[in-house]
């Protein structure tokens, strides 16, 4: 099983990439641990999670071919 993770904004800067493929993950919780292993600096940033272009607030189960977007929080005036 493989998912594609997209990094936006400051997360792309921290990771040095716009996307990365991850294998053998069943849930976002599993994926998050792998991302933190690869990019420990990510833990210092707040972000929202989108799976296949749908925002989620929980720990969704992932399927082969899913696209996960990590979207940093931002504010403006």
Secondary structure, 3 states (H helix, E strand, C coil): CEEEEEECCHHHHHHCCCEEEEECCCEHHHHHHHHHHHCHHHHHCCEEEEECCEEECCCCECCCCCEEEEEECCCCC
